[in-house]
Amino acid sequence: MRSGRHGAARPPVGVLIQQERLDFALFALIIVVALVSMVFSGPGSVVFWLAFVPIIASGVLAFRRIEHLSRMELRDSELL
């Protein structure tokens, strides 16, 4: 079993995103470029279907980054 506080409140997602604005701006840019390429290529193109890869990958990486920042914030608050 893990040690530490159970049910500790995590900081709001908006606060975590503001800590690493550049990372999340790049994730958003990747998603926007993929969506634009999907719009201009159409569903009959390979580009349309390959554009799902960066969209999903950016979503997963953003989620993992939020979780990592949240854990770091909780660890910092426990040290106080």
C-alpha positions in Angstrom: 0.0 0.0 0.0 1.2 3.5 -0.7 2.2 5.8 2.0 1.0 9.4 2.3 -2.3 11.2 2.6 -5.3 9.6 1.2 -7.9 11.7 -0.5 -5.6 14.7 -0.7 -7.0 17.5 -2.9 -5.2 18.0 -6.1 -4.7 21.5 -7.6 -7.1 22.6 -10.3 -6.1 21.7 -13.8 -6.0 25.3 -14.9 -3.3 26.0 -12.4 -1.2 23.1 -13.6 -1.6 24.2 -17.2 -0.5 27.7 -16.4 2.7 26.3 -14.8 3.7 24.8 -18.1 2.0 27.0 -20.7 4.6 26.2 -23.5 4.1 22.5 -23.2 0.3 22.7 -23.4 0.5 25.3 -26.2 2.6 22.9 -28.2 0.2 20.0 -27.6 -2.7 22.3 -28.8 -0.7 23.3 -31.9 -0.1 19.7 -32.8 -3.8 18.9 -32.5 -4.8 22.0 -34.5 -2.3 21.1 -37.3 -3.6 17.6 -37.4 -7.2 18.7 -37.5 -6.5 21.2 -40.3 -4.8 18.5 -42.4 -7.8 16.3 -41.8 -10.2 19.0 -43.0 -8.2 19.7 -46.2 -7.5 16.0 -47.1 -10.9 14.4 -46.6 -11.8 11.0 -45.3 -10.6 9.2 -48.5 -7.0 10.2 -47.9 -4.3 8.3 -45.9 -3.4 11.7 -44.3 -6.8 11.9 -42.8 -6.5 8.6 -41.0 -2.8 9.2 -40.0 -3.8 12.5 -38.4 -5.5 10.6 -35.6 -2.1 9.4 -34.4 -0.7 12.8 -33.3 -4.2 13.8 -31.9 -4.3 10.8 -29.7 -0.6 11.0 -28.8 -0.9 14.7 -27.8 -4.0 13.9 -25.7 -2.2 11.1 -23.9 0.9 13.2 -23.3 -1.1 16.2 -22.0 -2.9 13.9 -19.6 0.4 12.4 -18.4 1.9 15.8 -18.0 -1.0 17.0 -15.9 -0.7 13.9 -13.7 3.0 14.4 -13.3 2.6 18.1 -12.4 -0.2 17.2 -9.9 2.0 14.6 -8.2 4.9 17.1 -8.0 2.5 19.7 -6.5 1.3 17.2 -3.9 4.8 16.2 -3.0 5.8 19.8 -2.6 2.9 20.5 -0.3 3.7 17.5 1.9 7.2 18.8 2.5 5.9 22.0 4.0 
